[in-house]
Amino acid sequence: MKTSALAVTLAFLVSAAGPVYALTHQEKLACAMTAGNCLNTAKLLEKRIMEIKNEIAKNTNGSPEEVKKLDRKLQDAMDELKRVENET
């Protein structure tokens, strides 16, 4: 009795896990993103934005080209953060 119940339970679990192994790499990444990894990405982007802002503040007397480059990095990071926040 216990053996047959165990066999039925095992068969059910294996059949439920089958589709997980059939996912492509892109689908696995999408699952990971929806599972909460986006929060880590958002935190990393926020940290990067703060670092770029600090770098801009330190570089106020620097060359205009360097400031433009930092502004572009800042804008790119902010755009990426908005994209990540909109996905969640």
Secondary structure, 3 states (H helix, E strand, C coil): CHHHHHHHHHHHHHHHHHHHHCCCHHHHHHHHHHHHHHHHHHHHHHHHHHHHHHHHHHCCCCCHHHHHHHHHHHHHHHHHHHHHHHHC
